[in-house]
Amino acid sequence: MPEGSATNAVLLQEVGPRDGLQNEPAILSPEIRAELIERLVNARIGRIQIGSFVSPRRVPQMAGTDKIWRLLKKKDGVRYSVLVLNQRGVEQAIAEHVPHVEVYVSASETHSKKNSGTGAAEALSASKRMIESAVKNGIGVTAGVMCAFGCFYEGTVSVERVIEMASALDETDPAEIGLADTAGMAGPDDIKRAVDRVAQVVGVDRLALHLHDTRGLGMANLLAALEMGVRRFDTSVGGLGGCPFIPGAAGNISTEQTVAVLESRGLQTGVDVEKVHRAREMVDRLLTENIS
Amino acid sequence: MPEGSATNAVLLQEVGPRDGLQNEPAILSPEIRAELIERLVNARIGRIQIGSFVSPRRVPQMAGTDKIWRLLKKKDGVRYSVLVLNQRGVEQAIAEHVPHVEVYVSASETHSKKNSGTGAAEALSASKRMIESAVKNGIGVTAGVMCAFGCFYEGTVSVERVIEMASALDETDPAEIGLADTAGMAGPDDIKRAVDRVAQVVGVDRLALHLHDTRGLGMANLLAALEMGVRRFDTSVGGLGGCPFIPGAAGNISTEQTVAVLESRGLQTGVDVEKVHRAREMVDRLLTENIS
């Protein structure tokens, strides 16, 4: 068993229906996406990001996330969450009684401007207000830092900057702190260095990692984080969200591979990987049908 | 720089035209495969496995490897090699003046019987005779152990068994010793354990690793081997040889990802990754056209 871990249980959040589908050219209807989510929940996925509250003009793949939420048969013990990008999204989550939201802010000035139209400092203030209003309304929050291990535009991102942002977010009392390798830039040494420092501030038990397999280092980074005691990860059915045949494609680490690797190390997820695989076959078929 | 390394240079052998294409359902003509090889050599690939001398009834994808060899404009300094499976293959290599061959024997009894029709001990004796006759005829040889880190049928393979086989092969004076994770079973700890022990017998400088990305651990295993001082790897253009969307698929580690990871660690391969990428686009197109 890896060093630093107090438990054999690992919490996986499935992000295929959001980060995965959002990066696919095909657009799936809310009904189909709800069906996919039901299948993943039936595979004993305990945490799932069902979509994001974002303008359909900006991200048409995520249109109708509110409808998905209404369609779902909510299963006890499952954490359903929605990514929110602004105060309007938080208000929608409050109105729709969504139990968990995720709020991410970029550690990279350039990425922040391109992604949210504002600089990192302004985005951080806005995010803190968003988290505060969600928490006040009884919504669980994952507050996270994007580009925590490097930025496609700026290259290296300093660990000091990540600590500073994570500490600021933590003041708003979120349930957990996320660190995202948004651009898939991290190697295992970067993961160890940043996790070690950030964990000292927020506690390793509250740290969730969002990893991409852009350069094939996803599993290497997962292993590095496990060694540091991290037990919360975002994964995506079939590694959805980036074509493995295109360099620079940014697929999330795959749920199936992650479960296999964790189990080979004696760690448990509770996930039924065979059912995840069948859900993946459904997605592959739908994405192919909807693209042609 | 990783521990144990005496140099910044890493030798990559491109195995896409052999291990990659052999595992694809589409069959490409010798002319097309020769064209692919020329493109890869133009991308400054310094070592390339052009195919295997094997019965076309058994592996139709490899039919006409002799024709490919005759078609190729041989470029100075490039190591062209052919995988040979029996004495007949060695004789063909001698007759055709192929400069380098690879001879692999399985550390797993079950895999050996399924793969070559004989048990491991008998296959080892036959392989030693093959290597001796190749070496006697001035052909360079990579002598390797398949399933060196585990077997799909038998599970764990003991390091002692791998050392025993590698030592036996080494008596025949091959240029290098290969260790293949044939079934993609290895994790980084397995790599470190086996490489440490085998390197003590044959020398780390002569050790070449053949890794598969079956469970997404290919790059993690590459990093582990680099730490141990290994500087010779087989890679495959685009990770050819297994569909990333099918669990259990056994693609080799991708040439492009390997080059990117090595360069990020200050290691040089000399490979022009942009040209490799264009070769991959050609393969993807051809495989799709030939399958439908």
Interface residues (C-beta under 8 A of the other chain):
Chain A: G187 P188 D213 R215 G216 L217 G218 M219 A220 L223 G238 G239 P244 F245 P247 I253 S254 E256 Q257 T258 A260 V261 S264 R265 H277 R280 D284
Chain B: G187 P188 D213 R215 G216 L217 G218 M219 A220 L223 G238 G239 P244 F245 P247 I253 S254 E256 Q257 T258 A260 V261 S264 R265 V273 H277 R280 D284
